[in-house]
Amino acid sequence: MTYVVTQPCIDKKDKSCIEVCPVDCIHETAEDRMVYIDPDECIDCGACVDPCPVDAIYAEEDVPSAQVAFVDINRDYFKDNSATRLRVDAIKPRA
């Protein structure tokens, strides 16, 4: 199990989750529209869930069915972040 950041984070990037993560597994760059949790680094502590002001973070098995694509999006970001950014843009086009 890992934690997953979902669609409500897009264009919000509050970063409260980053501040509380004990293992620094939540990443983002200026180019990113959301933050991403590295599933290989996440220790499943859940510290990131409550600080998120938009309720965008879920345990992998609890991701709402409408947001399940974000399980792969978080995982794929660490393999090909450019392709992942395009996928996020397709899900929620830029304003």
N, C-alpha and C positions, 0 to 999 in steps of 0.2 A: 504494500500500500504506500501511496505517496499523497501529497496534497496537490491540488490543481487550481490554477487561476482561470476564471471563466470570463465570459463576455462583459459583465458589468465593469471590469477593470479597464476596458478599452477606452482610451482618451481620458482616463481619470488619473492613473498612476500616483495615487496618494503616497505610496512608499512606507506607510506605517508598518506594513508587514516586514519590510526589509530591516527596519530598525530593531525589531524584536526577534528576528531569526537567530538562534544560537549557533548555527553552522554556516551562515551566509550562503544559503542555497537558492535565494531568490535574486534573480538577475534582470537587468534592463540596461539599455543604452539610450542615448538621446534619440536615436532613430526608431526605437520601439514605441508602440502605442499602448503597451501594457507591460506588466512584469511577468516573469516566467519562473516557475519552480523547477529546478533540476532534479529529476526523479532519482538520479544516482547519488545525489548529495543529501536529499531530504531524509531526516531521521524520524519523520512521522510524529513529531511532538505536538503539532497543532497550535503552536504559539502564534502563528500568523493569522489564524482565523478570526478571533475576536477584534483585533485592531483594525481590520479591513472595514472602512466606512461604507462600502457599497456591497458588502456580503458576496464577494466574488470568489472566495476560497473555500473549497470543499475537500474532504477526504475523497480519494479517487472513487471509492465505491458509493459515495453519496452524491456525486455530481448529478444534477437534474438531467433528465433524459434530453431536454432541449439543448443542453450545454455539453453533451458527451463528446463532441468533436474536440473540445478543449483538452481532453486527456492526451490525445495525439499531438495537438498543437503545442502543449507544454513540452512534451517529450521531443518532438521534432525540432523545436527551436535550437536545441543543443547539437543537432546534427547539421542543420542548414537554416540559419536564421533568416537569410534573404527570402527563401521560399516560404518560411513561416510568416514573415511580414506580409507577403502577398496574399497568403491565405486569410490572414486577419482582415486585410483590406477588402477581400471578397465577401467576408461575413458581414462586416460593417464598413461600408464605403466611407471614405473621408468626407467630411462636411464641406 
